[in-house]
Structure formats: C-alpha cells, structure tokens
Amino acid sequence: MGCIARLGCLFVLVCLAVGAWFTRDKWMSKVTGSAPTTTAVSTGPVWEPLTPEAGARGKRVIESLQSSTGPVFANLKASEIASYAFQTVGSTLPASADSVEAAVIGDALCMKAIVPMKDLAGSGALGPLGGLLNDREKLSICGAFRVVKPGLSEFKVREIKLREFKIPTGAIPRLLQQINKGKRPEGVAEDALPVTTPKSLGDVRIANRQVTLYKTTPEKTP
C-alpha cells in the first residue's frame, strides 16, 4: 500500500507540474516581479528604396494598362510607383538628395530623403526655420495621385516636413516650385507635382500598403 501511495503522490506531482507549465504566464510575473515576455509585431510603414529597377517594374505594369487585352487594374508597391513617377518621368526631389525611400502610410504615398538645405533655401518658404536646420536634413513629402486628364496626373502634396518641422500649408506651393522648376501644365494645382501617365489611366487609389491603378472604362455607344 505504501508503494501505491507513493506512486499516487508522484502522479499528482506530475499533474501539478504539467499544469504549472501551461499556466506559467499567469503566475510567473508574480514570482519574478516582471511582466510576461511577448513577441512584438511591427505595424509601422514599410520603407523601400527608390531604384531604377523598381521604376522599370512600375513602368511595365503601368504600360500593361494600355493594352486592350491587359488587366483592368494593377497594384504597385510604394517604391515602384515612386521610382516610376519621380525618377523615370520627372525629378521631384533635388538631384543631390540621397537615401531616398518611399512607403504607403494610410491613404498617402510618402517619400523621404536627405537633402542639402541650399537646394531649398532659395524659395524663401523656410523663413526663420532655415536658421534652425543643418546643411543636410531629412525631407519627407506625403500626398496622393489624381488624374487631371488623359495622359496627365498630379501628385497633390498634403504635407512636407524638414526633420520634424512641418512646413505651413501656405508655403508648400513655393517650396514645390523650388524643387520642381519645370513648366507647370495647365490643370495641375499649385500644391501638386505633374506626372505624365498613360492616357488609359482612369483612377489611382492608395490603401493597404499599395497603390492601385485603374484603367479607363470605355464609354458604351447606344
């Protein structure tokens, strides 16, 4: 009987040990005084570098919308649409900028880069802020695309930041003139940058960390 009793006690102890192991998250912090370890999941934006290769991929996808047998919509990564729009089609950031990256944040396409302040000082848009900045600072631009007419779209800028300083909304047009000194096509807003796009492009939407381009729907004849 003593042997059976000892085996019974051992079985109980094993059951208690197993139960303690599976419930350790509930009692371990009380014993050690520390919070249970959890695995952090990153939910922040995914920044991708702008490259000629990404621009070439974006161009192929965009041009596929021109085919009558092509897709009716196409999804692009932030780096692909930004590289196409701002390297292949036209320069938005100063040529001396480096570490250029793009990301989709909410319903906006954002870009950031390190730029020399002398490339922007001539606009006068920085005002007293210019005296607080270093020779090279981080510039970030966020906005969204809008189709102006067949063959022409605009990147309407919602926000510009230098380091962590937000540029006043009223100063954005002057700063954009300093960044992009080319002739502004008719119909493009003062707080936007012109982007040449295929005539077949009908709409652009930004969501879920990607940019979706939609083909123009042909009008039906009666």
N, C-alpha and C positions, 0 to 999 in steps of 0.2 A: 504493500500500500504506500510505503514511503517513497518508493521509486516512481509509482504512478503519480503521487502528489507532486514530486519534483518535476516530472515531465509536464504535468498540467501547469505548474508555475512557469516553466520555461516557455510553454506555448503562449501563455498570457503575456509574458515579457516581450516575446517576438511580435505579437499583435500590437502591443503598445508602441514598440519601436517603429514598426511599419507605419502606424497611424501618425506618429510624431513626425516622421519624414515627409509624409504627404501634406501635412498641415504646418510645416515649418515657417511658411511665410506669415502665418498668423501670430506665432509665439516667439519667433527668433528675435524680432526687433525689441521685444520686452526684456529679453535676457541680455542682449548685447547693447541695447540702447541706441541702435542705429536702424534706419529705415531699410526695408527690403530692397534688394537690387532689382531694377527694372531696365529693360532694354529700350533706349531712346530711339524713336522713329523720326527721321528728318522729314519735315513737311514744308521746308523752305523752297525758294525758287531754285531751279537748276540752271546755272550759268554755263554757257557754251561759247568757245572762242569763234570769232568770225574768221573764216579761211576761204581761199579761192576754191577749194574742193567743195565746201558747203555751199558756196554761191553757184557752182556748176550744177550741183544736185538740185538746188532750188530752181534754177533756170530750166532744167529738163522737165521738172514736174509742172512748172507754170506753163511751159510751151505745150505740154500734153493737152492742156485745156483747149487749145486752138483747133485740135483735130475733131472732125465731125464724129469720129468713132472713139474719141477719147473719153475719159471719165467726166462726170458732171460736177465733181468736186475733188479737191485734193488737199491733203494735210501736210503741213510743213513744220519742221522744228524751228525754234527761235533763231538758231544760228543759220539755217538755210534761207529763211525769208530775209533776215537782216543782211546776210552776206550778199544775197542777190540784189536787194534794194539799195544798199549803201556801199557796195564795192563794185558790183558789175554794172549797175545802172548809173549811179552817181554818188559822189562822196558827200557824206553828211558830217562826219567828224573830221577835224583837221588832219592833213596828211601826216603830221608829226605825232599823232596820237599812237599810243601803244597799249598792249594788254586789253584789246577791245573784246568785249563779251556781250552776249545777248541772252535774255530769258523772258519767258511769258510769266507775268505776275497778274493774276486775276484776269481781267479783260484787256490788258495792255501789253504791248511789246516794249521791253526796256533794254537799253544798251548802256554800258559803262566803259570808260576808258580813262587812261592817264594822259592828260593833255597839257601843253605849255600854256601858261596864262597869257603870254604875249600874243597868242593867236586869237584871244577873245577880248583883250583889253581895248582894242580899237573901237569896239561898238559903243562903249560908254555905258552899256547896260549893267555892268557890275557895280558902278557907283562906289560908295565907301567900302563895299565888300572886297573890292580888288586889293585894298591895302592889308587885308587880313589873310590873304592866301599866299601860298608858297609859289615858287617858279613853276612847279608842275603839281597839278591837283587832279583828283578823281572827278570826272564829269559823268553824270548819268542823265539820260533822256528817256522819258516814258510817253507813250502815245498809242494811237490806233490808226488803222488804214481806212480810207474812204475812197470809193470810186467816184471821181469827178465826172468823167465822160469816157466813152470807149477809147482805150489807149492811154489814159492818164488817170493816175490815182494820187492821193496825197497822204502823207504821214502826219496826222494832226497831233501836235505836241501838247500833252497835258501838263507835264512837269519837267523842270530842269533843275538839277542840283549840282552844286560845286562843293565837294567834300560833303558836309551835312547841311549846307546852307541852301535853302530853297529860293530860287530866283523868283521875284514877283511876276505874276501872270502878265502884267502890262509890259514887262521888259523882254518877254520871250520873243516877240517879232524882231526886235533889234538884234538880239543875240543870234537868232537864226540867220539873219542877213549877213552877219559876220562869219558864221560857219559855212553857209552855202551862198557864195557870191554870184552864182549863175542867175540868168534871167528867169523871173517867176512867170510860169504860164498863166494865162487867163483862167480864172475859176479856182485857183489854189489860194487858200486862206493865208493871211499874213503870219499866223502862228502854226503853219504847216510847211512841210518839205515836199516838193514834187517828186513823184516816182513814175517812171514810164512802165506801163503794164500792157499785156496783150489786150486787143480790142474785145476778146471773148470773155474777159473777166467781168463778172457782174456784181460780186459782193465779196467782202472779206470779214470774217468773224474770228475773234480770239477768245479761247476758253480751253480749259483742261490741259494747259501747258502746251498748246499747239495752235497754229494759225491755219484756218480752213478757208480755202479759196473756192468760190462757186462760179461755174460757167454761166454766161448769159443764156436765159431761156428764150429760144426763138419765138417770135410772135406768130401766132396761128392765123392764117388767112381764112377769111369766111368762105 
